[in-house]
Amino acid sequence: MMFFLVAGAVIVACALGWALGGYKWKNVRRLGVPAVTSIAALFFLGGWQQWVLPIVSFFALWGSTTIGYGIPDPTDEGSPLGRFWYKLLNQNFKAANIMTRLTVGLCYGGSLAILGSFNIVQMLLATAVVAANTVLWGAIIEDAGLPIIPPLTNCELAVGAGVGLGWLITLI
C-alpha cells in the first residue's frame, strides 16, 4: 500500500515538475524530476543497488533533460538534436519532431530503466512506455484542450506523468 502511495506522489511530482520546467523554470525539470525519482527509489531498492542505481539514474535523467527537443522554425533555431533530425528528414517539421521526441524519450526512459535492477523486461518496458508517451504528447497530439492547471500545458503534464510511470514500471 505504501509503495502505491509513494508511486502516486512520484507521478504527480514528475508531472508538475515537468510542466513547471516547460513553463518557466527549466531547473525544476532538469534537477527536480531526477531528484524525485532518485530519492524515491532509495526507499525501494536494496543492497548496493540502493545507492548506486539512483545516483546513476539521477545524472542520466539530468543529462537527458538538457538535450532539448526544439525543431527549427522562424522563431527558434531549435536544439542541436532537433536541427539534426530536421536536416536529415529534408526539413519535414512533423517527422523531425517525432524523431526528436522519440530520441529524447528513449533517453528519458533509459535513464529510469537503470533502476530496473537489470531486469531486462522492466527496463525495456519502462523505456518503451516513456518514449511512446513522449512522442504521443510531444509530437502527435497538437492540442490537448484547456489546461488543467493554467498556465501549465496538459501535454507537458502528460509527458512528466509518463516519466513518473516509467519510474513505477522499473520498480514493480
C-alpha positions, 0 to 999 in steps of 0.5 A: 500500500505504501509503495502505491502511495509513494508511486502516486506522489512520484507521478504527480511530482514528475508531472508538475515538475515537468510542466513547471520546467516547460513553463518557466523554470527549466531547473525544476525539470532538469534537477527536480524530476531526477531528484524525485525519482532518485530519492524515491527509489532509495526507499525501494531498492536494496543492497548496493543497488540502493545507492548506486542505481539512483545516483546513476539514474539521477545524472542520466535523467539530468543529462537527458533533460538538457538535450532539448527537443526544439525543431527549427522554425522562424522563431527558434533555431531549435536544439542541436538534436532537433536541427539534426533530425530536421536536416536529415528528414529534408526539413519535414517539421512533423517527422523531425519532431517525432524523431526528436521526441522519440530520441529524447524519450528513449533517453528519458526512459533509459535513464529510469530503466537503470533502476530496473535492477537489470531486469531486462523486461522492466527496463525495456518496458519502462523505456518503451512506455516513456518514449511512446508517451513522449512522442504521443504528447510531444509530437502527435497530439497538437492540442490537448484542450484547456489546461488543467492547471493554467498556465501549465500545458496538459501535454507537458503534464502528460509527458512528466506523468509518463516519466513518473510511470516509467519510474513505477514500471522499473520498480514493480 
